[in-house]
Amino acid sequence: MTIVLKIRSCYSPDVDDLPGWVPASVDEVYYPLEMEIGEADRSGAHVFGLMIATPQGLAKHHRGRALQAFRNNQARTPGMGRKALLVIAPYRWTAVRERIDQQVQDCQRESWEASLACLREAFFWEYEGVAYRR
């Protein structure tokens, strides 16, 4: 039986109200997003993160060095998949939420361990580099 995953919350230290936020420029968006994801029928969740950006926001962030920094982090952090960066154009919170909801749904497996392995390929994981014990 496949377990059902649920995003319990989404948060960004850079954006106070994700659903209601209107960026100064919808073409130049770049911010970190943290999500609490767990099994729908169990309490508790793990924190996962990714960067949300538009192509122009990614190019302008740190004068174009953001993508190189992302690649450097990717090389140093074994569990950080390429999908930990969501580039979306034009920026709309509903589009971001649809994409992350779909990714989480795609990671539903027969066990939490298998689901976690998939989520770690898609997002940064709060316990990256720490041995996991159930």
DSSP file (Angstrom, degrees, kcal/mol; ACC not computed):
  #  RESIDUE AA STRUCTURE BP1 BP2  ACC     N-H-->O    O-->H-N    N-H-->O    O-->H-N    TCO  KAPPA ALPHA  PHI   PSI    X-CA   Y-CA   Z-CA
    1    1 A M              0   0    0      0, 0.0     2,-0.3     0, 0.0   108,-0.1   0.000 360.0 360.0 360.0 132.8    0.0    0.0    0.0
    2    2 A T        -     0   0    0    106,-0.1   108,-0.3     1,-0.1     2,-0.2  -0.594 360.0-128.4 -79.5 133.7    1.3    3.4   -1.0
    3    3 A I        -     0   0    0    106,-3.0     2,-0.5    -2,-0.3   108,-0.1  -0.496  18.7-125.6 -78.3 154.2    1.6    6.0    1.8
    4    4 A V        -     0   0    0     -2,-0.2    36,-3.2   104,-0.1    37,-0.4  -0.890  21.4-152.2-103.2 125.5    0.1    9.4    1.3
    5    5 A L  E     -A   39   0A   0     -2,-0.5     2,-0.4    34,-0.2    34,-0.2  -0.687   9.4-164.5 -95.6 150.0    2.4   12.4    1.8
    6    6 A K  E     -A   38   0A   0     32,-3.0    32,-2.2    -2,-0.3     2,-0.8  -0.998  21.5-136.1-137.5 134.2    1.2   15.8    2.9
    7    7 A I  E     -A   37   0A   0     -2,-0.4    30,-0.3    30,-0.2     3,-0.1  -0.811  23.2-174.8 -83.2 113.1    2.8   19.2    2.8
    8    8 A R  E     -     0   0A   0     28,-3.2     2,-0.3    -2,-0.8    -1,-0.2   0.812  61.7  -7.6 -82.6 -31.4    1.8   20.5    6.3
    9    9 A S  E     -A   36   0A   0     27,-1.0    27,-2.1    -3,-0.1     2,-0.4  -0.990  52.4-148.3-160.8 157.1    3.2   24.0    5.8
   10   10 A C  E     +A   35   0A   0     -2,-0.3     2,-0.3    25,-0.2    25,-0.2  -0.989  24.5 171.8-128.3 140.2    5.2   26.3    3.5
   11   11 A Y  E     -A   34   0A   0     23,-2.7    23,-3.6    -2,-0.4     5,-0.1  -0.998  16.9-170.3-149.2 144.4    7.4   29.1    4.7
   12   12 A S  B >   -E   15   0B   0      3,-0.6     3,-0.6    -2,-0.3    21,-0.1  -0.992  19.9-148.9-134.5 132.2   10.0   31.5    3.4
   13   13 A P  T 3  S+     0   0    0      0, 0.0     3,-0.1     0, 0.0    20,-0.1   0.676 103.5  48.8 -68.1 -14.2   12.2   33.8    5.5
   14   14 A D  T 3  S+     0   0    0     18,-0.4     2,-0.4     1,-0.2    19,-0.1   0.588 109.0  51.8 -99.8 -13.1   12.0   36.3    2.6
   15   15 A V  B <   -E   12   0B   0     -3,-0.6    -3,-0.6    17,-0.2     3,-0.3  -0.975  59.0-166.0-132.2 118.9    8.3   36.4    1.9
   16   16 A D  S    S+     0   0    0     -2,-0.4     2,-0.5     1,-0.3    -1,-0.1   0.910  85.8  25.2 -70.2 -43.5    5.7   37.0    4.7
   17   17 A D     >  -     0   0    0      1,-0.2     4,-1.9    -6,-0.1     3,-0.3  -0.816  67.2-174.4-128.1  88.7    2.6   35.9    2.9
   18   18 A L  T  4 S+     0   0    0     -2,-0.5     3,-0.4    -3,-0.3    -1,-0.2   0.904  84.6  43.9 -55.2 -50.2    3.4   33.4    0.1
   19   19 A P  T  4 S+     0   0    0      0, 0.0    -1,-0.2     0, 0.0    74,-0.2   0.849 123.7  36.7 -65.9 -31.2   -0.2   33.1   -1.4
   20   20 A G  T  4 S+     0   0    0     -3,-0.3    -2,-0.2    73,-0.1     2,-0.1   0.534  88.1 117.8 -97.9  -6.8   -0.8   36.9   -1.2
   21   21 A W     <  -     0   0    0     -4,-1.9    72,-0.2    -3,-0.4    -6,-0.0  -0.395  41.4-169.0 -69.7 132.6    2.7   38.1   -2.1
   22   22 A V        -     0   0    0     -2,-0.1    -1,-0.0    70,-0.1    -2,-0.0  -0.963  21.0-136.2-118.9 110.7    3.1   40.2   -5.2
   23   23 A P        -     0   0    0      0, 0.0     3,-0.3     0, 0.0     6,-0.1  -0.254  18.2-118.2 -66.1 153.8    6.8   40.7   -6.1
   24   24 A A  S    S+     0   0    0      1,-0.3     2,-0.4     4,-0.1     5,-0.1   0.867 109.1  18.9 -57.8 -36.2    8.0   44.1   -7.2
   25   25 A S    >   -     0   0    0      3,-0.2     3,-1.2     1,-0.1    -1,-0.3  -0.957  66.4-157.7-136.7 117.4    8.9   42.4  -10.5
   26   26 A V  T 3  S+     0   0    0     -2,-0.4    65,-1.0    -3,-0.3     3,-0.3   0.633  96.9  58.6 -68.3 -11.0    7.4   39.1  -11.5
   27   27 A D  T 3  S+     0   0    0      1,-0.2    30,-0.8    63,-0.1    29,-0.5   0.666 103.0  51.5 -88.4 -18.5   10.4   38.6  -13.7
   28   28 A E  S <  S+     0   0    0     -3,-1.2     2,-0.4    28,-0.2    -3,-0.2  -0.556  72.0 146.1-122.7  67.6   13.0   38.9  -11.0
   29   29 A V        +     0   0    0     -2,-0.4    25,-2.2    -3,-0.3     2,-0.2  -0.859   8.1 155.2-106.5 136.6   12.0   36.5   -8.2
   30   30 A Y  E     + B   0  53A   0     -2,-0.4    23,-0.2    23,-0.2    21,-0.0  -0.775  15.7 134.9-159.9 111.5   14.5   34.5   -6.1
   31   31 A Y  E     - B   0  52A   0     21,-2.5    21,-3.2    -2,-0.2     2,-0.2  -0.993  48.4-108.3-157.1 154.2   13.7   33.2   -2.6
   32   32 A P  E     - B   0  51A   0      0, 0.0     2,-0.4     0, 0.0   -18,-0.4  -0.598  29.3-159.4 -82.5 146.8   14.2   30.1   -0.4
   33   33 A L  E     - B   0  50A   0     17,-3.0    17,-2.1    -2,-0.2     2,-0.4  -0.995   3.5-164.7-128.0 131.1   11.1   28.0    0.4
   34   34 A E  E     -AB  11  49A   0    -23,-3.6   -23,-2.7    -2,-0.4     2,-0.4  -0.925   8.2-171.7-113.8 141.8   10.9   25.6    3.3
   35   35 A M  E     -AB  10  48A   0     13,-3.4    13,-2.9    -2,-0.4     2,-0.6  -0.988  21.1-140.5-133.0 140.8    8.2   22.9    3.6
   36   36 A E  E     -AB   9  47A   0    -27,-2.1   -28,-3.2    -2,-0.4   -27,-1.0  -0.915  30.6-178.9 -96.8 120.6    7.1   20.5    6.3
   37   37 A I  E     +AB   7  46A   0      9,-2.8     9,-2.8    -2,-0.6     2,-0.3  -0.974  11.6 142.7-125.6 133.3    6.3   17.2    4.7
   38   38 A G  E     -A    6   0A   0    -32,-2.2   -32,-3.0    -2,-0.4     2,-0.3  -0.884  55.5 -62.3-151.2-177.4    5.0   14.1    6.5
   39   39 A E  E >   -A    5   0A   0     -2,-0.3     3,-1.5   -34,-0.2   -34,-0.2  -0.596  44.5-132.4 -74.7 136.0    2.7   11.1    6.2
   40   40 A A  T 3  S+     0   0    0    -36,-3.2    -1,-0.1    -2,-0.3   -35,-0.1   0.830 103.8  44.0 -60.4 -35.2   -0.9   12.3    6.0
   41   41 A D  T 3  S+     0   0    0    -37,-0.4     2,-0.3     2,-0.1    -1,-0.3   0.257 108.6  66.0 -98.7  13.5   -2.1    9.8    8.6
   42   42 A R  S <  S-     0   0    0     -3,-1.5     2,-0.1     2,-0.1    -4,-0.0  -0.949  80.8-114.8-130.8 152.2    0.7   10.4   11.1
   43   43 A S  S    S+     0   0    0     -2,-0.3    -4,-0.2    -5,-0.1    -2,-0.1  -0.416  74.5  45.1 -78.3 162.4    1.8   13.3   13.2
   44   44 A G        -     0   0    0     -2,-0.1     2,-0.3    -6,-0.1    -5,-0.2   0.039  57.8-153.4  89.9 161.1    5.2   14.9   12.6
   45   45 A A        -     0   0    0     -7,-0.1     2,-0.3   -38,-0.0    -7,-0.3  -0.977  13.5-121.5-162.3 162.7    7.0   16.0    9.5
   46   46 A H  E     -B   37   0A   0     -9,-2.8    -9,-2.8    -2,-0.3     2,-0.5  -0.825  30.6-117.0-109.3 154.2   10.5   16.7    8.2
   47   47 A V  E     +B   36   0A   0     -2,-0.3    79,-2.5   -11,-0.2     2,-0.3  -0.806  34.4 176.2 -96.3 129.5   11.6   20.0    6.8
   48   48 A F  E     -BC  35 125A   0    -13,-2.9   -13,-3.4    -2,-0.5     2,-0.3  -0.909   6.7-167.9-125.6 154.7   12.6   20.2    3.1
   49   49 A G  E     +BC  34 124A   0     75,-1.8    75,-3.3    -2,-0.3     2,-0.3  -0.948  13.1 170.9-142.9 163.0   13.7   23.2    1.1
   50   50 A L  E     -B   33   0A   0    -17,-2.1   -17,-3.0    -2,-0.3     2,-0.4  -0.966  34.8-104.8-159.2 166.1   14.3   24.5   -2.3
   51   51 A M  E     -Bd  32  85A   0     33,-2.5    35,-3.3    -2,-0.3     2,-0.5  -0.833  25.7-153.1 -98.7 137.4   15.0   27.8   -4.1
   52   52 A I  E     +Bd  31  86A   0    -21,-3.2   -21,-2.5    -2,-0.4     2,-0.3  -0.938  29.5 153.8-108.4 129.5   12.2   29.4   -6.1
   53   53 A A  E     -Bd  30  87A   0     33,-2.6    35,-2.8    -2,-0.5   -23,-0.2  -0.996  40.4-134.0-152.9 154.0   13.4   31.6   -9.0
   54   54 A T     >  -     0   0    0    -25,-2.2     4,-2.7    -2,-0.3     5,-0.2  -0.704  43.5-105.8 -95.2 161.5   12.5   33.1  -12.3
   55   55 A P  H  > S+     0   0    0      0, 0.0     4,-2.1     0, 0.0     5,-0.1   0.912 123.3  45.4 -55.2 -42.5   15.2   32.9  -15.0
   56   56 A Q  H  > S+     0   0    0    -29,-0.5     4,-2.2     2,-0.2   -28,-0.2   0.879 111.6  52.0 -70.0 -36.9   15.8   36.6  -14.7
   57   57 A G  H  > S+     0   0    0    -30,-0.8     4,-1.9     2,-0.2    -1,-0.2   0.898 110.8  48.1 -64.0 -40.5   15.9   36.4  -10.9
   58   58 A L  H  < S+     0   0    0     -4,-2.7     8,-0.5     1,-0.2     9,-0.3   0.909 112.4  48.9 -65.1 -43.0   18.4   33.6  -11.0
   59   59 A A  H  < S+     0   0    0     -4,-2.1    -2,-0.2    -5,-0.2    -1,-0.2   0.867 116.8  41.4 -65.8 -36.6   20.6   35.5  -13.5
   60   60 A K  H >< S+     0   0    0     -4,-2.2     3,-2.0     3,-0.2    -1,-0.2   0.750  86.5 105.4 -85.9 -24.2   20.5   38.7  -11.4
   61   61 A H  G >X>S-     0   0    0     -4,-1.9     5,-1.2     1,-0.3     3,-0.9  -0.380 104.1  -6.0 -62.7 127.6   20.9   37.2   -7.9
   62   62 A H  G >45S-     0   0    0      1,-0.2     3,-1.2     2,-0.2    -1,-0.3   0.851 129.2 -65.1  52.9  37.8   24.5   37.8   -6.7
   63   63 A R  G <45S-     0   0    0     -3,-2.0    -1,-0.2     1,-0.3    -2,-0.2   0.871 102.7 -45.6  55.3  42.0   25.2   39.3  -10.2
   64   64 A G  G <45S+     0   0    0     -3,-0.9     4,-0.3    -6,-0.2     3,-0.3   0.483 116.0 108.2  87.6   2.0   24.7   36.0  -11.9
   65   65 A R  T <X5 +     0   0    0     -3,-1.2     4,-2.4    -4,-0.5     5,-0.2   0.498  51.2  90.7 -90.7  -2.8   26.7   33.8   -9.5
   66   66 A A  H  ><S+     0   0    0     -5,-1.2     4,-2.6    -8,-0.5    -1,-0.2   0.907  85.5  49.7 -61.1 -43.9   23.6   32.1   -7.9
   67   67 A L  H  > S+     0   0    0     -9,-0.3     4,-2.4    -3,-0.3    -1,-0.2   0.892 111.2  49.4 -64.7 -38.4   23.6   29.2  -10.4
   68   68 A Q  H  > S+     0   0    0     -4,-0.3     4,-2.4     2,-0.2    -1,-0.2   0.910 110.9  50.1 -65.6 -41.2   27.3   28.6   -9.8
   69   69 A A  H  X S+     0   0    0     -4,-2.4     4,-2.5     2,-0.2    -2,-0.2   0.906 110.1  51.2 -62.3 -41.0   26.7   28.6   -6.0
   70   70 A F  H  X S+     0   0    0     -4,-2.6     4,-2.4     1,-0.2    -2,-0.2   0.927 110.8  47.8 -60.4 -46.2   23.9   26.2   -6.4
   71   71 A R  H  X S+     0   0    0     -4,-2.4     4,-2.0     2,-0.2    -2,-0.2   0.878 110.7  51.8 -64.4 -37.6   26.1   23.8   -8.5
   72   72 A N  H  X S+     0   0    0     -4,-2.4     4,-1.8     2,-0.2    -1,-0.2   0.919 111.1  47.3 -64.0 -43.5   28.9   24.1   -5.8
   73   73 A N  H  X S+     0   0    0     -4,-2.5     4,-2.2     1,-0.2    -2,-0.2   0.895 109.5  54.8 -62.9 -39.5   26.4   23.2   -3.1
   74   74 A Q  H  < S+     0   0    0     -4,-2.4     6,-0.3     1,-0.2    -1,-0.2   0.894 107.9  48.7 -60.4 -41.3   25.1   20.3   -5.2
   75   75 A A  H  < S+     0   0    0     -4,-2.0    -1,-0.2     1,-0.2    -2,-0.2   0.854 116.3  42.8 -68.5 -35.0   28.7   19.0   -5.5
   76   76 A R  H  < S+     0   0    0     -4,-1.8    -2,-0.2     1,-0.2    -1,-0.2   0.750 109.2  60.3 -82.7 -25.0   29.3   19.2   -1.8
   77   77 A T    ><  -     0   0    0     -4,-2.2     3,-1.8    -5,-0.2    -1,-0.2  -0.877  67.7-161.3-111.9 103.2   25.9   17.9   -0.6
   78   78 A P  T 3  S+     0   0    0      0, 0.0    -1,-0.2     0, 0.0    -4,-0.0   0.804  87.2  48.6 -55.9 -35.4   25.3   14.3   -1.9
   79   79 A G  T 3  S+     0   0    0     46,-0.1     2,-1.0     2,-0.1    44,-0.1   0.444  81.5 108.3 -88.0   2.3   21.5   14.4   -1.4
   80   80 A M    <   -     0   0    0     -3,-1.8    41,-0.1    -6,-0.3    44,-0.1  -0.679  55.6-160.7 -87.3 106.3   20.8   17.7   -3.1
   81   81 A G    >   -     0   0    0     -2,-1.0     3,-1.6    39,-0.7    41,-0.1  -0.296  31.3-108.5 -80.1 166.9   19.1   17.0   -6.4
   82   82 A R  G >  S+     0   0    0      1,-0.3     3,-1.1     2,-0.1    40,-0.1   0.777 115.2  68.0 -63.5 -26.3   18.8   19.3   -9.4
   83   83 A K  G 3  S+     0   0    0     38,-0.6    -1,-0.3     1,-0.3    39,-0.1   0.541  71.3  91.0 -75.1  -4.1   15.2   19.7   -8.6
   84   84 A A  G <  S+     0   0    0     -3,-1.6   -33,-2.5    37,-0.2     2,-0.5   0.467  82.9  64.6 -70.1   1.7   16.0   21.6   -5.4
   85   85 A L  E <  S-d   51   0A   0     -3,-1.1     2,-0.7   -35,-0.2   -33,-0.2  -0.979  73.1-164.2-124.3 115.4   15.9   24.7   -7.6
   86   86 A L  E     -d   52   0A   0    -35,-3.3   -33,-2.6    -2,-0.5     2,-0.6  -0.884   3.6-169.4-103.9 109.7   12.5   25.5   -9.1
   87   87 A V  E     +d   53   0A   0     -2,-0.7     2,-0.4   -35,-0.2   -33,-0.2  -0.882  15.1 172.6-100.0 123.0   12.8   27.9  -12.0
   88   88 A I        -     0   0    0    -35,-2.8     3,-0.1    -2,-0.6     8,-0.0  -0.991  19.6-136.9-137.3 136.3    9.4   29.2  -13.0
   89   89 A A  S    S+     0   0    0     -2,-0.4     2,-0.1     1,-0.3   -62,-0.1  -0.984  85.1  21.7-146.0 133.1    8.2   31.8  -15.4
   90   90 A P  S    S-     0   0    0      0, 0.0     2,-0.3     0, 0.0    -1,-0.3   0.689  96.7-121.0 -74.5 161.1    6.1   33.8  -15.1
   91   91 A Y        +     0   0    0    -65,-1.0     2,-0.3    -2,-0.1     3,-0.1  -0.518  45.0 153.5 -72.4 127.5    6.1   33.8  -11.3
   92   92 A R     >  -     0   0    0     -2,-0.3     4,-2.0     1,-0.1     3,-0.4  -0.929  42.0-139.9-148.5 130.9    2.7   32.8   -9.7
   93   93 A W  H  > S+     0   0    0     -2,-0.3     4,-3.1     1,-0.2     5,-0.2   0.888 104.9  57.7 -57.7 -39.6    2.4   31.2   -6.2
   94   94 A T  H  > S+     0   0    0      1,-0.2     4,-2.2     2,-0.2    -1,-0.2   0.883 106.8  48.2 -60.7 -37.1   -0.3   28.9   -7.5
   95   95 A A  H  > S+     0   0    0     -3,-0.4     4,-2.1     2,-0.2    -1,-0.2   0.898 111.9  49.4 -68.9 -40.4    2.0   27.6  -10.1
   96   96 A V  H  X S+     0   0    0     -4,-2.0     4,-2.4     2,-0.2     5,-0.2   0.950 112.4  47.7 -60.7 -49.3    4.8   27.1   -7.5
   97   97 A R  H  X S+     0   0    0     -4,-3.1     4,-2.7     1,-0.2     5,-0.2   0.890 110.0  52.3 -62.8 -40.4    2.4   25.3   -5.2
   98   98 A E  H  X S+     0   0    0     -4,-2.2     4,-2.2    -5,-0.2    -1,-0.2   0.918 110.8  48.4 -60.2 -43.3    1.1   23.0   -8.0
   99   99 A R  H  X S+     0   0    0     -4,-2.1     4,-2.1     2,-0.2    -2,-0.2   0.913 114.6  43.0 -66.4 -43.2    4.6   22.0   -9.0
  100  100 A I  H  X S+     0   0    0     -4,-2.4     4,-2.5     2,-0.2     5,-0.2   0.887 112.7  53.4 -73.0 -35.6    5.7   21.2   -5.4
  101  101 A D  H  X S+     0   0    0     -4,-2.7     4,-2.5    -5,-0.2    -2,-0.2   0.924 110.9  47.6 -59.5 -43.2    2.4   19.4   -4.7
  102  102 A Q  H  X S+     0   0    0     -4,-2.2     4,-2.5    -5,-0.2    -2,-0.2   0.905 110.6  51.0 -65.1 -41.7    3.0   17.3   -7.8
  103  103 A Q  H  X S+     0   0    0     -4,-2.1     4,-0.7     2,-0.2    -1,-0.2   0.920 111.7  47.3 -62.4 -43.4    6.6   16.5   -6.8
  104  104 A V  H >< S+     0   0    0     -4,-2.5     3,-1.0     1,-0.2    -2,-0.2   0.923 112.0  50.1 -64.0 -43.6    5.5   15.4   -3.4
  105  105 A Q  H >< S+     0   0    0     -4,-2.5     3,-1.6     1,-0.3    -2,-0.2   0.897 106.2  56.1 -60.3 -40.2    2.7   13.3   -4.8
  106  106 A D  H 3< S+     0   0    0     -4,-2.5    -1,-0.3     1,-0.3    -2,-0.2   0.676 102.3  58.7 -66.0 -16.6    5.3   11.7   -7.2
  107  107 A C  T << S+     0   0    0     -3,-1.0     2,-0.5    -4,-0.7    -1,-0.3   0.343  72.9 121.7 -95.7   6.0    7.4   10.7   -4.2
  108  108 A Q    <   +     0   0    0     -3,-1.6     2,-0.2    -4,-0.2  -104,-0.1  -0.592  39.4 162.6 -72.2 122.4    4.6    8.6   -2.5
  109  109 A R        -     0   0    0     -2,-0.5  -106,-3.0     2,-0.3    -2,-0.1  -0.585  54.4 -84.6-129.1-172.4    6.0    5.1   -2.2
  110  110 A E  S    S+     0   0    0   -108,-0.3     2,-0.3    -2,-0.2     3,-0.1   0.707 108.8  23.2 -72.8 -21.5    5.3    1.9   -0.2
  111  111 A S  S  > S-     0   0    0      1,-0.1     4,-2.2  -108,-0.1    -2,-0.3  -0.935  77.5-114.7-141.8 162.8    7.3    3.1    2.8
  112  112 A W  H  > S+     0   0    0     -2,-0.3     4,-3.3     2,-0.2     5,-0.2   0.906 116.5  55.7 -63.0 -41.0    8.4    6.3    4.5
  113  113 A E  H  > S+     0   0    0      1,-0.2     4,-2.1     2,-0.2    -1,-0.2   0.910 110.0  44.5 -59.9 -43.6   12.1    5.3    3.8
  114  114 A A  H  > S+     0   0    0      2,-0.2     4,-1.6     1,-0.2    -1,-0.2   0.892 115.0  48.5 -68.1 -39.1   11.4    4.9    0.1
  115  115 A S  H  X S+     0   0    0     -4,-2.2     4,-2.7     2,-0.2    -2,-0.2   0.914 110.1  52.4 -65.0 -42.5    9.4    8.2    0.0
  116  116 A L  H  X S+     0   0    0     -4,-3.3     4,-2.6     1,-0.2    -2,-0.2   0.905 105.3  54.5 -60.3 -42.9   12.2   10.0    1.9
  117  117 A A  H  X S+     0   0    0     -4,-2.1     4,-0.9     1,-0.2    -1,-0.2   0.908 111.4  45.4 -58.7 -41.6   14.7    8.8   -0.6
  118  118 A C  H >X S+     0   0    0     -4,-1.6     4,-1.1   -11,-0.2     3,-0.7   0.927 111.7  51.0 -66.9 -45.5   12.6   10.3   -3.4
  119  119 A L  H 3X S+     0   0    0     -4,-2.7     4,-2.6     1,-0.3     3,-0.4   0.869 106.0  56.6 -60.9 -36.5   12.0   13.6   -1.5
  120  120 A R  H 3< S+     0   0    0     -4,-2.6   -39,-0.7     1,-0.2    -1,-0.3   0.768 104.3  52.9 -67.8 -25.1   15.8   13.9   -0.9
  121  121 A E  H << S+     0   0    0     -4,-0.9   -38,-0.6    -3,-0.7    -1,-0.2   0.762 117.1  38.5 -75.7 -25.5   16.4   13.7   -4.6
  122  122 A A  H  < S+     0   0    0     -4,-1.1     2,-0.3    -3,-0.4    -2,-0.2   0.782 122.7  20.6 -95.5 -31.1   13.9   16.6   -5.2
  123  123 A F  S  < S-     0   0    0     -4,-2.6   -42,-0.3   -44,-0.1     2,-0.2  -0.853  82.8 -91.3-136.0 164.3   14.5   18.9   -2.2
  124  124 A F  E     -C   49   0A   0    -75,-3.3   -75,-1.8    -2,-0.3     2,-0.4  -0.583  45.4-143.8 -68.2 142.9   17.1   19.9    0.4
  125  125 A W  E >   -C   48   0A   0    -77,-0.2     3,-1.9    -2,-0.2   -77,-0.2  -0.944  12.3-132.3-116.1 137.2   16.5   17.8    3.6
  126  126 A E  T 3  S+     0   0    0    -79,-2.5   -78,-0.1    -2,-0.4    -1,-0.1   0.759 107.4  45.5 -57.5 -27.5   16.9   19.1    7.1
  127  127 A Y  T >  S+     0   0    0    -80,-0.2     3,-2.7     3,-0.1    -1,-0.3   0.095  76.8 153.1-105.2  22.4   18.9   16.0    8.1
  128  128 A E  T <  S+     0   0    0     -3,-1.9     3,-0.1     1,-0.3    -4,-0.0  -0.289  73.2  17.1 -56.0 129.9   21.2   15.8    5.1
  129  129 A G  T 3  S+     0   0    0      1,-0.3     2,-0.4   -52,-0.0    -1,-0.3   0.380 103.4 107.8  88.0  -4.3   24.4   14.1    6.1
  130  130 A V  S <  S-     0   0    0     -3,-2.7    -1,-0.3     1,-0.0     2,-0.1  -0.897  78.5-111.1-107.2 134.5   22.9   12.7    9.3
  131  131 A A        -     0   0    0     -2,-0.4     2,-0.4    -3,-0.1    -3,-0.0  -0.443  35.2-130.2 -64.4 133.0   22.2    9.0    9.5
  132  132 A Y        +     0   0    0     -2,-0.1     2,-0.4     2,-0.0    -1,-0.1  -0.733  27.3 179.6 -91.2 129.1   18.4    8.5    9.6
  133  133 A R              0   0    0     -2,-0.4    -2,-0.0     1,-0.1     0, 0.0  -0.998 360.0 360.0-126.3 133.7   16.9    6.3   12.3
  134  134 A R              0   0    0     -2,-0.4    -1,-0.1     0, 0.0    -2,-0.0   0.468 360.0 360.0 -77.6 360.0   13.1    5.7   12.5
